[in-house]
Amino acid sequence: MVQSIPPGDITTQPNAKIVFNGPYEFKHNIKVINSSNRRIGWAHTATDMERLEVDPPCGVLDPKEAILVAVSCNAFDVNYEDTNNDRITIEWTNAPDGASKQFRREWFQSPKILRRKDLLIEYNH
């Protein structure tokens, strides 16, 4: 039963952080790789959804499949905003057996086992 099997690993490139250089207009691509042998559903969240945008925000990956996700930063004044804890979080869980390759938010509702990975955001100015 899928609910009792913890999701396998994912790999991201970059692995730990994304660095935006002022004026923060450049988009970064994150490569998300499903390193497991099961289909997973994944979703991104950001600590500041107005400042950081992720496209696409969610999806489904087959075993060993990868996707490029674009991360962009909207204009802001780094001198007046707290950016110390900015990060993007990737959550993923096993897709139910036989599920189509269509993302379903209900896959993330309990009693599912979720895994998370944080990518820190650093701003150079």
Phi and psi in radians as a Rosetta constraint file:
Dihedral C 1 N 2 CA 2 C 2 CIRCULARHARMONIC -1.051 0.35
Dihedral N 2 CA 2 C 2 N 3 CIRCULARHARMONIC -0.666 0.35
Dihedral C 2 N 3 CA 3 C 3 CIRCULARHARMONIC -1.062 0.35
Dihedral N 3 CA 3 C 3 N 4 CIRCULARHARMONIC -0.464 0.35
Dihedral C 3 N 4 CA 4 C 4 CIRCULARHARMONIC -1.622 0.35
Dihedral N 4 CA 4 C 4 N 5 CIRCULARHARMONIC -0.124 0.35
Dihedral C 4 N 5 CA 5 C 5 CIRCULARHARMONIC -1.717 0.35
Dihedral N 5 CA 5 C 5 N 6 CIRCULARHARMONIC 2.046 0.35
Dihedral C 5 N 6 CA 6 C 6 CIRCULARHARMONIC -1.103 0.35
Dihedral N 6 CA 6 C 6 N 7 CIRCULARHARMONIC 2.519 0.35
Dihedral C 6 N 7 CA 7 C 7 CIRCULARHARMONIC -1.070 0.35
Dihedral N 7 CA 7 C 7 N 8 CIRCULARHARMONIC 2.559 0.35
Dihedral C 7 N 8 CA 8 C 8 CIRCULARHARMONIC -1.292 0.35
Dihedral N 8 CA 8 C 8 N 9 CIRCULARHARMONIC -2.970 0.35
Dihedral C 8 N 9 CA 9 C 9 CIRCULARHARMONIC -1.447 0.35
Dihedral N 9 CA 9 C 9 N 10 CIRCULARHARMONIC 2.721 0.35
Dihedral C 9 N 10 CA 10 C 10 CIRCULARHARMONIC -2.064 0.35
Dihedral N 10 CA 10 C 10 N 11 CIRCULARHARMONIC 2.786 0.35
Dihedral C 10 N 11 CA 11 C 11 CIRCULARHARMONIC -2.127 0.35
Dihedral N 11 CA 11 C 11 N 12 CIRCULARHARMONIC 2.457 0.35
Dihedral C 11 N 12 CA 12 C 12 CIRCULARHARMONIC -2.167 0.35
Dihedral N 12 CA 12 C 12 N 13 CIRCULARHARMONIC 2.573 0.35
Dihedral C 12 N 13 CA 13 C 13 CIRCULARHARMONIC -2.245 0.35
Dihedral N 13 CA 13 C 13 N 14 CIRCULARHARMONIC 1.907 0.35
Dihedral C 13 N 14 CA 14 C 14 CIRCULARHARMONIC -1.253 0.35
Dihedral N 14 CA 14 C 14 N 15 CIRCULARHARMONIC 2.851 0.35
Dihedral C 14 N 15 CA 15 C 15 CIRCULARHARMONIC -1.464 0.35
Dihedral N 15 CA 15 C 15 N 16 CIRCULARHARMONIC -0.641 0.35
Dihedral C 15 N 16 CA 16 C 16 CIRCULARHARMONIC -2.228 0.35
Dihedral N 16 CA 16 C 16 N 17 CIRCULARHARMONIC -0.535 0.35
Dihedral C 16 N 17 CA 17 C 17 CIRCULARHARMONIC -2.664 0.35
Dihedral N 17 CA 17 C 17 N 18 CIRCULARHARMONIC 2.777 0.35
Dihedral C 17 N 18 CA 18 C 18 CIRCULARHARMONIC -2.068 0.35
Dihedral N 18 CA 18 C 18 N 19 CIRCULARHARMONIC 2.323 0.35
Dihedral C 18 N 19 CA 19 C 19 CIRCULARHARMONIC -1.964 0.35
Dihedral N 19 CA 19 C 19 N 20 CIRCULARHARMONIC 2.135 0.35
Dihedral C 19 N 20 CA 20 C 20 CIRCULARHARMONIC -1.796 0.35
Dihedral N 20 CA 20 C 20 N 21 CIRCULARHARMONIC 2.275 0.35
Dihedral C 20 N 21 CA 21 C 21 CIRCULARHARMONIC -1.763 0.35
Dihedral N 21 CA 21 C 21 N 22 CIRCULARHARMONIC 2.394 0.35
Dihedral C 21 N 22 CA 22 C 22 CIRCULARHARMONIC -0.981 0.35
Dihedral N 22 CA 22 C 22 N 23 CIRCULARHARMONIC 2.489 0.35
Dihedral C 22 N 23 CA 23 C 23 CIRCULARHARMONIC -1.521 0.35
Dihedral N 23 CA 23 C 23 N 24 CIRCULARHARMONIC 0.389 0.35
Dihedral C 23 N 24 CA 24 C 24 CIRCULARHARMONIC 1.194 0.35
Dihedral N 24 CA 24 C 24 N 25 CIRCULARHARMONIC 0.444 0.35
Dihedral C 24 N 25 CA 25 C 25 CIRCULARHARMONIC -1.548 0.35
Dihedral N 25 CA 25 C 25 N 26 CIRCULARHARMONIC -0.250 0.35
Dihedral C 25 N 26 CA 26 C 26 CIRCULARHARMONIC -1.377 0.35
Dihedral N 26 CA 26 C 26 N 27 CIRCULARHARMONIC 2.336 0.35
Dihedral C 26 N 27 CA 27 C 27 CIRCULARHARMONIC -1.519 0.35
Dihedral N 27 CA 27 C 27 N 28 CIRCULARHARMONIC 2.476 0.35
Dihedral C 27 N 28 CA 28 C 28 CIRCULARHARMONIC -1.856 0.35
Dihedral N 28 CA 28 C 28 N 29 CIRCULARHARMONIC 2.543 0.35
Dihedral C 28 N 29 CA 29 C 29 CIRCULARHARMONIC -1.846 0.35
Dihedral N 29 CA 29 C 29 N 30 CIRCULARHARMONIC 2.305 0.35
Dihedral C 29 N 30 CA 30 C 30 CIRCULARHARMONIC -1.870 0.35
Dihedral N 30 CA 30 C 30 N 31 CIRCULARHARMONIC 2.286 0.35
Dihedral C 30 N 31 CA 31 C 31 CIRCULARHARMONIC -1.674 0.35
Dihedral N 31 CA 31 C 31 N 32 CIRCULARHARMONIC 2.125 0.35
Dihedral C 31 N 32 CA 32 C 32 CIRCULARHARMONIC -1.916 0.35
Dihedral N 32 CA 32 C 32 N 33 CIRCULARHARMONIC 2.154 0.35
Dihedral C 32 N 33 CA 33 C 33 CIRCULARHARMONIC -2.085 0.35
Dihedral N 33 CA 33 C 33 N 34 CIRCULARHARMONIC 2.213 0.35
Dihedral C 33 N 34 CA 34 C 34 CIRCULARHARMONIC -1.404 0.35
Dihedral N 34 CA 34 C 34 N 35 CIRCULARHARMONIC 1.780 0.35
Dihedral C 34 N 35 CA 35 C 35 CIRCULARHARMONIC -1.443 0.35
Dihedral N 35 CA 35 C 35 N 36 CIRCULARHARMONIC -0.069 0.35
Dihedral C 35 N 36 CA 36 C 36 CIRCULARHARMONIC -1.537 0.35
Dihedral N 36 CA 36 C 36 N 37 CIRCULARHARMONIC -3.121 0.35
Dihedral C 36 N 37 CA 37 C 37 CIRCULARHARMONIC -1.885 0.35
Dihedral N 37 CA 37 C 37 N 38 CIRCULARHARMONIC 0.346 0.35
Dihedral C 37 N 38 CA 38 C 38 CIRCULARHARMONIC -2.244 0.35
Dihedral N 38 CA 38 C 38 N 39 CIRCULARHARMONIC 2.664 0.35
Dihedral C 38 N 39 CA 39 C 39 CIRCULARHARMONIC -1.203 0.35
Dihedral N 39 CA 39 C 39 N 40 CIRCULARHARMONIC 2.385 0.35
Dihedral C 39 N 40 CA 40 C 40 CIRCULARHARMONIC -2.181 0.35
Dihedral N 40 CA 40 C 40 N 41 CIRCULARHARMONIC 2.683 0.35
Dihedral C 40 N 41 CA 41 C 41 CIRCULARHARMONIC -1.821 0.35
Dihedral N 41 CA 41 C 41 N 42 CIRCULARHARMONIC 2.423 0.35
Dihedral C 41 N 42 CA 42 C 42 CIRCULARHARMONIC -2.339 0.35
Dihedral N 42 CA 42 C 42 N 43 CIRCULARHARMONIC 2.720 0.35
Dihedral C 42 N 43 CA 43 C 43 CIRCULARHARMONIC -2.606 0.35
Dihedral N 43 CA 43 C 43 N 44 CIRCULARHARMONIC 2.551 0.35
Dihedral C 43 N 44 CA 44 C 44 CIRCULARHARMONIC -1.861 0.35
Dihedral N 44 CA 44 C 44 N 45 CIRCULARHARMONIC 2.538 0.35
Dihedral C 44 N 45 CA 45 C 45 CIRCULARHARMONIC -2.338 0.35
Dihedral N 45 CA 45 C 45 N 46 CIRCULARHARMONIC 2.800 0.35
Dihedral C 45 N 46 CA 46 C 46 CIRCULARHARMONIC -2.281 0.35
Dihedral N 46 CA 46 C 46 N 47 CIRCULARHARMONIC 2.647 0.35
Dihedral C 46 N 47 CA 47 C 47 CIRCULARHARMONIC -1.151 0.35
Dihedral N 47 CA 47 C 47 N 48 CIRCULARHARMONIC -0.529 0.35
Dihedral C 47 N 48 CA 48 C 48 CIRCULARHARMONIC -2.288 0.35
Dihedral N 48 CA 48 C 48 N 49 CIRCULARHARMONIC 1.649 0.35
Dihedral C 48 N 49 CA 49 C 49 CIRCULARHARMONIC -1.206 0.35
Dihedral N 49 CA 49 C 49 N 50 CIRCULARHARMONIC -0.303 0.35
Dihedral C 49 N 50 CA 50 C 50 CIRCULARHARMONIC -1.419 0.35
Dihedral N 50 CA 50 C 50 N 51 CIRCULARHARMONIC -0.559 0.35
Dihedral C 50 N 51 CA 51 C 51 CIRCULARHARMONIC -1.499 0.35
Dihedral N 51 CA 51 C 51 N 52 CIRCULARHARMONIC -0.719 0.35
Dihedral C 51 N 52 CA 52 C 52 CIRCULARHARMONIC -1.950 0.35
Dihedral N 52 CA 52 C 52 N 53 CIRCULARHARMONIC 2.298 0.35
Dihedral C 52 N 53 CA 53 C 53 CIRCULARHARMONIC -2.100 0.35
Dihedral N 53 CA 53 C 53 N 54 CIRCULARHARMONIC 2.450 0.35
Dihedral C 53 N 54 CA 54 C 54 CIRCULARHARMONIC -2.174 0.35
Dihedral N 54 CA 54 C 54 N 55 CIRCULARHARMONIC 2.256 0.35
Dihedral C 54 N 55 CA 55 C 55 CIRCULARHARMONIC -2.423 0.35
Dihedral N 55 CA 55 C 55 N 56 CIRCULARHARMONIC 2.092 0.35
Dihedral C 55 N 56 CA 56 C 56 CIRCULARHARMONIC -1.362 0.35
Dihedral N 56 CA 56 C 56 N 57 CIRCULARHARMONIC 2.697 0.35
Dihedral C 56 N 57 CA 57 C 57 CIRCULARHARMONIC -1.401 0.35
Dihedral N 57 CA 57 C 57 N 58 CIRCULARHARMONIC -0.242 0.35
Dihedral C 57 N 58 CA 58 C 58 CIRCULARHARMONIC -2.812 0.35
Dihedral N 58 CA 58 C 58 N 59 CIRCULARHARMONIC 2.936 0.35
Dihedral C 58 N 59 CA 59 C 59 CIRCULARHARMONIC 3.073 0.35
Dihedral N 59 CA 59 C 59 N 60 CIRCULARHARMONIC -2.957 0.35
Dihedral C 59 N 60 CA 60 C 60 CIRCULARHARMONIC -2.268 0.35
Dihedral N 60 CA 60 C 60 N 61 CIRCULARHARMONIC 2.359 0.35
Dihedral C 60 N 61 CA 61 C 61 CIRCULARHARMONIC -2.169 0.35
Dihedral N 61 CA 61 C 61 N 62 CIRCULARHARMONIC 2.297 0.35
Dihedral C 61 N 62 CA 62 C 62 CIRCULARHARMONIC -1.322 0.35
Dihedral N 62 CA 62 C 62 N 63 CIRCULARHARMONIC 2.903 0.35
Dihedral C 62 N 63 CA 63 C 63 CIRCULARHARMONIC -0.936 0.35
Dihedral N 63 CA 63 C 63 N 64 CIRCULARHARMONIC 2.325 0.35
Dihedral C 63 N 64 CA 64 C 64 CIRCULARHARMONIC 1.170 0.35
Dihedral N 64 CA 64 C 64 N 65 CIRCULARHARMONIC 0.073 0.35
Dihedral C 64 N 65 CA 65 C 65 CIRCULARHARMONIC -1.410 0.35
Dihedral N 65 CA 65 C 65 N 66 CIRCULARHARMONIC 2.662 0.35
Dihedral C 65 N 66 CA 66 C 66 CIRCULARHARMONIC -2.250 0.35
Dihedral N 66 CA 66 C 66 N 67 CIRCULARHARMONIC 2.752 0.35
Dihedral C 66 N 67 CA 67 C 67 CIRCULARHARMONIC -2.491 0.35
Dihedral N 67 CA 67 C 67 N 68 CIRCULARHARMONIC 2.582 0.35
Dihedral C 67 N 68 CA 68 C 68 CIRCULARHARMONIC -1.682 0.35
Dihedral N 68 CA 68 C 68 N 69 CIRCULARHARMONIC 2.266 0.35
Dihedral C 68 N 69 CA 69 C 69 CIRCULARHARMONIC -2.043 0.35
Dihedral N 69 CA 69 C 69 N 70 CIRCULARHARMONIC 2.231 0.35
Dihedral C 69 N 70 CA 70 C 70 CIRCULARHARMONIC -1.546 0.35
Dihedral N 70 CA 70 C 70 N 71 CIRCULARHARMONIC 2.295 0.35
Dihedral C 70 N 71 CA 71 C 71 CIRCULARHARMONIC -2.057 0.35
Dihedral N 71 CA 71 C 71 N 72 CIRCULARHARMONIC 2.174 0.35
Dihedral C 71 N 72 CA 72 C 72 CIRCULARHARMONIC -2.199 0.35
Dihedral N 72 CA 72 C 72 N 73 CIRCULARHARMONIC 2.758 0.35
Dihedral C 72 N 73 CA 73 C 73 CIRCULARHARMONIC -2.126 0.35
Dihedral N 73 CA 73 C 73 N 74 CIRCULARHARMONIC 2.163 0.35
Dihedral C 73 N 74 CA 74 C 74 CIRCULARHARMONIC -1.361 0.35
Dihedral N 74 CA 74 C 74 N 75 CIRCULARHARMONIC 2.693 0.35
Dihedral C 74 N 75 CA 75 C 75 CIRCULARHARMONIC -1.035 0.35
Dihedral N 75 CA 75 C 75 N 76 CIRCULARHARMONIC 2.417 0.35
Dihedral C 75 N 76 CA 76 C 76 CIRCULARHARMONIC -2.766 0.35
Dihedral N 76 CA 76 C 76 N 77 CIRCULARHARMONIC 2.873 0.35
Dihedral C 76 N 77 CA 77 C 77 CIRCULARHARMONIC -1.677 0.35
Dihedral N 77 CA 77 C 77 N 78 CIRCULARHARMONIC 1.851 0.35
Dihedral C 77 N 78 CA 78 C 78 CIRCULARHARMONIC -1.086 0.35
Dihedral N 78 CA 78 C 78 N 79 CIRCULARHARMONIC -0.374 0.35
Dihedral C 78 N 79 CA 79 C 79 CIRCULARHARMONIC -1.327 0.35
Dihedral N 79 CA 79 C 79 N 80 CIRCULARHARMONIC -0.308 0.35
Dihedral C 79 N 80 CA 80 C 80 CIRCULARHARMONIC -2.061 0.35
Dihedral N 80 CA 80 C 80 N 81 CIRCULARHARMONIC 0.003 0.35
Dihedral C 80 N 81 CA 81 C 81 CIRCULARHARMONIC -2.146 0.35
Dihedral N 81 CA 81 C 81 N 82 CIRCULARHARMONIC 2.481 0.35
Dihedral C 81 N 82 CA 82 C 82 CIRCULARHARMONIC -1.411 0.35
Dihedral N 82 CA 82 C 82 N 83 CIRCULARHARMONIC 2.051 0.35
Dihedral C 82 N 83 CA 83 C 83 CIRCULARHARMONIC -2.043 0.35
Dihedral N 83 CA 83 C 83 N 84 CIRCULARHARMONIC 0.137 0.35
Dihedral C 83 N 84 CA 84 C 84 CIRCULARHARMONIC -1.055 0.35
Dihedral N 84 CA 84 C 84 N 85 CIRCULARHARMONIC -0.538 0.35
Dihedral C 84 N 85 CA 85 C 85 CIRCULARHARMONIC -1.929 0.35
Dihedral N 85 CA 85 C 85 N 86 CIRCULARHARMONIC 0.284 0.35
Dihedral C 85 N 86 CA 86 C 86 CIRCULARHARMONIC -1.135 0.35
Dihedral N 86 CA 86 C 86 N 87 CIRCULARHARMONIC 2.353 0.35
Dihedral C 86 N 87 CA 87 C 87 CIRCULARHARMONIC -2.821 0.35
Dihedral N 87 CA 87 C 87 N 88 CIRCULARHARMONIC 2.808 0.35
Dihedral C 87 N 88 CA 88 C 88 CIRCULARHARMONIC -1.960 0.35
Dihedral N 88 CA 88 C 88 N 89 CIRCULARHARMONIC 2.331 0.35
Dihedral C 88 N 89 CA 89 C 89 CIRCULARHARMONIC -1.967 0.35
Dihedral N 89 CA 89 C 89 N 90 CIRCULARHARMONIC 2.277 0.35
Dihedral C 89 N 90 CA 90 C 90 CIRCULARHARMONIC -1.828 0.35
Dihedral N 90 CA 90 C 90 N 91 CIRCULARHARMONIC 2.192 0.35
Dihedral C 90 N 91 CA 91 C 91 CIRCULARHARMONIC -1.963 0.35
Dihedral N 91 CA 91 C 91 N 92 CIRCULARHARMONIC 2.494 0.35
Dihedral C 91 N 92 CA 92 C 92 CIRCULARHARMONIC -2.566 0.35
Dihedral N 92 CA 92 C 92 N 93 CIRCULARHARMONIC 2.729 0.35
Dihedral C 92 N 93 CA 93 C 93 CIRCULARHARMONIC -2.608 0.35
Dihedral N 93 CA 93 C 93 N 94 CIRCULARHARMONIC 2.791 0.35
Dihedral C 93 N 94 CA 94 C 94 CIRCULARHARMONIC -1.168 0.35
Dihedral N 94 CA 94 C 94 N 95 CIRCULARHARMONIC 2.415 0.35
Dihedral C 94 N 95 CA 95 C 95 CIRCULARHARMONIC -1.337 0.35
Dihedral N 95 CA 95 C 95 N 96 CIRCULARHARMONIC 2.564 0.35
Dihedral C 95 N 96 CA 96 C 96 CIRCULARHARMONIC -1.054 0.35
Dihedral N 96 CA 96 C 96 N 97 CIRCULARHARMONIC 2.587 0.35
Dihedral C 96 N 97 CA 97 C 97 CIRCULARHARMONIC -0.977 0.35
Dihedral N 97 CA 97 C 97 N 98 CIRCULARHARMONIC 2.313 0.35
Dihedral C 97 N 98 CA 98 C 98 CIRCULARHARMONIC 1.398 0.35
Dihedral N 98 CA 98 C 98 N 99 CIRCULARHARMONIC 0.006 0.35
Dihedral C 98 N 99 CA 99 C 99 CIRCULARHARMONIC -1.213 0.35
Dihedral N 99 CA 99 C 99 N 100 CIRCULARHARMONIC 2.592 0.35
Dihedral C 99 N 100 CA 100 C 100 CIRCULARHARMONIC -1.259 0.35
Dihedral N 100 CA 100 C 100 N 101 CIRCULARHARMONIC 2.988 0.35
Dihedral C 100 N 101 CA 101 C 101 CIRCULARHARMONIC -1.533 0.35
Dihedral N 101 CA 101 C 101 N 102 CIRCULARHARMONIC 0.791 0.35
Dihedral C 101 N 102 CA 102 C 102 CIRCULARHARMONIC -2.031 0.35
Dihedral N 102 CA 102 C 102 N 103 CIRCULARHARMONIC 2.159 0.35
Dihedral C 102 N 103 CA 103 C 103 CIRCULARHARMONIC -1.077 0.35
Dihedral N 103 CA 103 C 103 N 104 CIRCULARHARMONIC 2.382 0.35
Dihedral C 103 N 104 CA 104 C 104 CIRCULARHARMONIC -2.287 0.35
Dihedral N 104 CA 104 C 104 N 105 CIRCULARHARMONIC 2.102 0.35
Dihedral C 104 N 105 CA 105 C 105 CIRCULARHARMONIC -1.025 0.35
Dihedral N 105 CA 105 C 105 N 106 CIRCULARHARMONIC -0.563 0.35
Dihedral C 105 N 106 CA 106 C 106 CIRCULARHARMONIC -1.138 0.35
Dihedral N 106 CA 106 C 106 N 107 CIRCULARHARMONIC -0.291 0.35
Dihedral C 106 N 107 CA 107 C 107 CIRCULARHARMONIC -1.072 0.35
Dihedral N 107 CA 107 C 107 N 108 CIRCULARHARMONIC -0.391 0.35
Dihedral C 107 N 108 CA 108 C 108 CIRCULARHARMONIC -1.632 0.35
Dihedral N 108 CA 108 C 108 N 109 CIRCULARHARMONIC -0.005 0.35
Dihedral C 108 N 109 CA 109 C 109 CIRCULARHARMONIC -1.513 0.35
Dihedral N 109 CA 109 C 109 N 110 CIRCULARHARMONIC 2.618 0.35
Dihedral C 109 N 110 CA 110 C 110 CIRCULARHARMONIC -1.044 0.35
Dihedral N 110 CA 110 C 110 N 111 CIRCULARHARMONIC 2.675 0.35
Dihedral C 110 N 111 CA 111 C 111 CIRCULARHARMONIC -1.656 0.35
Dihedral N 111 CA 111 C 111 N 112 CIRCULARHARMONIC 0.621 0.35
Dihedral C 111 N 112 CA 112 C 112 CIRCULARHARMONIC -1.133 0.35
Dihedral N 112 CA 112 C 112 N 113 CIRCULARHARMONIC 2.629 0.35
Dihedral C 112 N 113 CA 113 C 113 CIRCULARHARMONIC -1.663 0.35
Dihedral N 113 CA 113 C 113 N 114 CIRCULARHARMONIC 2.099 0.35
Dihedral C 113 N 114 CA 114 C 114 CIRCULARHARMONIC -1.877 0.35
Dihedral N 114 CA 114 C 114 N 115 CIRCULARHARMONIC 2.612 0.35
Dihedral C 114 N 115 CA 115 C 115 CIRCULARHARMONIC -2.125 0.35
Dihedral N 115 CA 115 C 115 N 116 CIRCULARHARMONIC 2.718 0.35
Dihedral C 115 N 116 CA 116 C 116 CIRCULARHARMONIC -2.391 0.35
Dihedral N 116 CA 116 C 116 N 117 CIRCULARHARMONIC 2.593 0.35
Dihedral C 116 N 117 CA 117 C 117 CIRCULARHARMONIC -2.444 0.35
Dihedral N 117 CA 117 C 117 N 118 CIRCULARHARMONIC 2.300 0.35
Dihedral C 117 N 118 CA 118 C 118 CIRCULARHARMONIC -1.761 0.35
Dihedral N 118 CA 118 C 118 N 119 CIRCULARHARMONIC 2.412 0.35
Dihedral C 118 N 119 CA 119 C 119 CIRCULARHARMONIC -2.006 0.35
Dihedral N 119 CA 119 C 119 N 120 CIRCULARHARMONIC 2.013 0.35
Dihedral C 119 N 120 CA 120 C 120 CIRCULARHARMONIC -1.239 0.35
Dihedral N 120 CA 120 C 120 N 121 CIRCULARHARMONIC 2.615 0.35
Dihedral C 120 N 121 CA 121 C 121 CIRCULARHARMONIC -1.950 0.35
Dihedral N 121 CA 121 C 121 N 122 CIRCULARHARMONIC 2.252 0.35
Dihedral C 121 N 122 CA 122 C 122 CIRCULARHARMONIC -2.082 0.35
Dihedral N 122 CA 122 C 122 N 123 CIRCULARHARMONIC 2.421 0.35
Dihedral C 122 N 123 CA 123 C 123 CIRCULARHARMONIC -2.048 0.35
Dihedral N 123 CA 123 C 123 N 124 CIRCULARHARMONIC 2.151 0.35
Dihedral C 123 N 124 CA 124 C 124 CIRCULARHARMONIC -1.789 0.35
Dihedral N 124 CA 124 C 124 N 125 CIRCULARHARMONIC 2.369 0.35
